[in-house]
Amino acid sequence: MKTYECCLMSCIWMEALGLVNICNQIIQKRDATLDAGAKNINELLNNLRHLAEKWTSIVSNAEKRSNSHLSNEEKLTEFQKETFDKIVSAVENGIEKQFQATKQIVDQFDFLWTYKQTNEKELEDKICRFASTYPDIAKDELIIKAKHLKAFHDSNFGIPTVKPLDLLNKIKAMHLKSIFPKITIALRIFLTLLVTVASAKQSFSKLKLIKNYLQSIIGQKRLVDLAILGPKLGLESDLAKSIDFNEVIDSFASKKARRVLL
């Protein structure tokens, strides 16, 4: 009986964590953004809510794997109520909290790429809420630029909807950053927000590796610079590769050069 219960527990977790694992792999992709993450987490939540419907197939799978079963139907019903339902509820509650937190951030930023489907009043309201969180970005200027972007969307982008990363790339490719500076800044803020907690752990793990290697002789600013530039330990190696070091060296030399009067 214990072997069967153990096998049944394994089958339950295999179903629940299998769904979580698929979602987790998708949202940890390099080009994954928070809006796509919210959609995938919501889909995961819907799948978990239908997990209770799979109870019969889970029991059948456990019986095949253990070559045994619970002869007492009452005990099986009790196991479903006291164990299975509670496991599903716990996983579902955890994912629900993550979804609500992610959705709250996406709702704050989504005017940046859904402006075509948003009426003028709603667009202004969303920008006002956004500006209350990011006061450094001028609200009135952002409203004007968002309306301009909406007016010129069709002639410049040619598609009814656009994803945030694609929009930023298009603005950059068409050299429109100087025309829509606040939109560009807001998009960059959104696209650099962490999609998963795992990616944050990886970043801090890398910083810990660097810090351990150099012990306590390094200052915070130098630590951050090394994290960005380090070719093997760096968090942003692509950024490091794109830097023109000759320009950096010339700039450093011009500031630090010691001029001797003859």
C-alpha positions in Angstrom: 0.0 0.0 0.0 2.8 2.4 0.9 4.5 1.7 -2.5 1.3 2.5 -4.3 0.8 5.7 -2.4 4.4 6.7 -3.1 3.8 6.0 -6.8 0.5 7.9 -6.8 2.3 10.9 -5.2 5.0 10.8 -7.9 2.3 10.7 -10.6 0.5 13.7 -9.1 3.7 15.7 -9.0 4.8 14.6 -12.4 1.5 16.0 -13.8 1.7 19.3 -11.9 5.4 20.0 -12.3 5.4 18.9 -15.9 3.1 21.8 -16.7 5.2 24.2 -14.6 8.4 23.0 -16.3 7.1 23.6 -19.8 6.0 27.1 -18.9 9.3 27.8 -17.1 11.3 26.8 -20.1 9.3 29.1 -22.4 9.6 32.2 -20.2 13.3 31.7 -19.6 14.1 32.0 -23.3 16.6 34.7 -24.1 14.1 36.8 -26.0 11.2 36.3 -23.6 9.5 39.5 -22.3 7.2 40.1 -19.4 4.0 40.4 -21.5 4.7 37.0 -23.1 5.6 35.6 -19.6 2.2 36.8 -18.2 0.3 35.1 -21.0 2.2 31.8 -20.5 1.7 32.0 -16.7 -2.0 32.6 -17.2 -2.2 29.6 -19.6 -0.4 27.5 -16.9 -2.9 28.6 -14.4 -5.8 27.5 -16.6 -4.1 24.1 -17.1 -3.6 23.6 -13.4 -7.3 24.4 -12.8 -8.2 21.5 -15.1 -5.7 19.1 -13.4 -8.5 17.8 -11.1 -10.2 16.4 -14.1 -7.2 14.1 -14.6 -7.5 12.4 -11.3 -8.8 9.2 -12.8 -6.0 8.9 -15.4 -3.4 9.7 -12.6 -4.8 6.9 -10.5 -4.7 4.5 -13.5 -1.1 5.5 -14.3 -0.1 4.9 -10.7 -1.7 1.4 -10.6 0.2 0.5 -13.8 3.5 1.6 -12.4 3.2 0.0 -9.0 1.2 -3.1 -10.1 -1.1 -2.5 -7.1 -4.1 -0.4 -6.1 -6.2 0.7 -3.1 -8.9 -1.8 -2.8 -10.8 0.5 -0.5 -12.6 3.1 -2.6 -13.2 5.2 0.5 -9.5 5.5 1.2 -8.8 6.5 -2.4 -11.5 9.2 -2.1 -9.9 10.4 1.1 -6.5 10.5 -0.5 -7.9 12.6 -3.3 -9.5 15.1 -0.9 -6.7 15.3 1.7 -3.7 15.1 -0.6 -4.3 15.6 -4.3 -6.7 18.5 -3.9 -4.4 20.2 -1.5 -1.4 19.8 -3.7 -3.2 21.2 -6.7 -4.6 24.1 -4.6 -1.1 25.0 -3.2 0.5 25.0 -6.6 -2.3 26.9 -8.1 -2.2 29.6 -5.4 1.6 30.0 -5.9 1.2 30.5 -9.6 -1.8 32.8 -9.1 0.4 35.1 -7.0 3.1 35.2 -9.6 0.6 35.8 -12.4 -1.1 38.7 -10.5 2.3 40.3 -9.8 3.4 40.0 -13.4 0.1 41.2 -14.8 0.2 44.3 -12.6 3.5 45.3 -14.2 2.4 44.5 -17.7 -0.8 46.5 -17.2 1.3 49.4 -16.2 3.5 49.3 -19.4 1.1 47.9 -22.0 0.1 51.3 -23.4 3.5 51.4 -25.0 2.6 48.7 -27.6 -1.3 48.5 -27.4 -1.9 52.2 -28.2 -3.5 51.3 -31.5 -6.3 49.4 -29.7 -6.6 52.0 -26.9 -8.9 55.0 -27.0 -7.5 58.4 -26.2 -9.0 58.8 -22.7 -7.8 55.3 -21.7 -4.3 56.0 -23.1 -4.0 59.2 -21.1 -5.2 57.4 -17.9 -2.6 54.6 -18.3 0.2 57.1 -18.9 -0.8 59.1 -15.8 -0.6 55.9 -13.7 2.7 55.0 -15.3 4.1 58.5 -14.6 3.1 58.3 -11.0 5.5 55.3 -10.7 8.3 56.8 -12.8 8.2 60.5 -12.1 11.4 61.1 -14.0 9.5 60.6 -17.2 7.5 63.7 -18.0 3.8 62.8 -18.2 2.6 65.4 -20.6 5.5 64.8 -23.1 4.9 61.1 -23.0 1.1 61.5 -23.7 1.9 63.7 -26.7 4.6 61.3 -28.1 2.3 58.3 -27.6 -0.5 60.0 -29.6 2.0 60.9 -32.3 3.2 57.3 -32.4 -0.3 56.1 -32.7 -1.1 58.5 -35.6 2.0 57.5 -37.5 1.9 53.7 -36.7 0.4 52.5 -40.0 2.6 54.5 -42.3 5.8 53.5 -40.4 5.2 49.9 -39.2 2.6 48.6 -41.6 1.2 46.0 -39.1 -1.8 46.4 -36.8 -0.1 45.1 -33.6 3.5 45.0 -32.6 5.4 43.4 -29.7 7.4 45.6 -27.3 10.8 44.2 -28.4 9.9 44.5 -32.1 8.7 48.1 -31.5 11.9 49.1 -29.8 13.9 47.5 -32.6 11.9 49.2 -35.3 12.3 52.6 -33.6 16.0 52.0 -33.4 16.3 50.7 -37.0 14.3 53.7 -38.4 16.4 56.2 -36.3 13.3 57.4 -34.5 14.8 57.5 -31.0 15.3 61.2 -31.1 11.6 61.7 -32.0 10.3 59.3 -29.4 12.9 59.5 -26.6 10.4 58.9 -23.7 8.8 55.9 -25.5 12.2 54.4 -26.1 13.2 54.9 -22.4 9.9 53.3 -21.2 10.3 50.3 -23.5 13.9 49.8 -22.4 12.7 49.8 -18.7 10.0 47.2 -19.5 12.3 45.0 -21.5 15.0 44.8 -18.9 12.6 43.7 -16.1 13.2 40.1 -15.1 10.7 37.7 -16.4 11.5 35.0 -13.8 13.0 34.8 -10.4 15.4 32.2 -11.7 17.1 34.7 -14.0 17.6 37.0 -11.0 19.2 34.2 -9.1 21.6 33.5 -12.0 22.6 37.2 -12.0 23.3 37.3 -8.3 25.1 34.0 -8.5 27.4 35.4 -11.1 28.1 38.5 -9.0 28.9 36.3 -6.1 31.3 34.3 -8.2 33.1 37.5 -9.2 33.1 38.9 -5.6 34.5 35.6 -4.2 37.3 35.7 -6.8 38.4 39.2 -6.0 37.5 38.9 -2.3 36.9 42.3 -0.6 39.4 44.4 -2.5 36.9 45.5 -5.1 34.6 48.5 -4.8 30.9 48.3 -5.8 31.2 50.4 -8.9 34.2 48.3 -10.2 32.2 45.2 -9.3 29.3 46.3 -11.5 31.6 47.3 -14.3 33.4 43.9 -14.2 30.0 42.1 -14.2 29.2 43.8 -17.4 32.6 43.6 -19.1 34.0 40.3 -18.0 34.4 38.1 -21.1 33.8 34.9 -19.1 32.1 36.0 -15.9 30.2 39.0 -17.4 26.5 39.1 -17.2 26.2 41.2 -20.4 28.9 39.8 -22.7 27.1 40.8 -25.8 27.1 44.4 -24.5 30.9 44.1 -23.8 31.5 42.9 -27.4 29.8 45.9 -28.9 31.9 48.4 -27.0 34.6 50.3 -29.0 37.5 50.0 -26.5 39.7 52.3 -28.5 37.2 55.1 -27.8 37.1 54.2 -24.2 40.9 54.2 -23.9 41.1 57.6 -25.7 38.5 59.1 -23.4 40.3 57.7 -20.3 43.6 59.0 -21.6 42.3 62.5 -22.3 41.0 62.8 -18.7 43.9 61.2 -16.9 46.9 62.4 -19.0 49.4 64.3 -17.0 50.5 67.4 -18.9 54.0 68.7 -18.1 54.8 72.3 -18.9 58.1 72.7 -20.6 
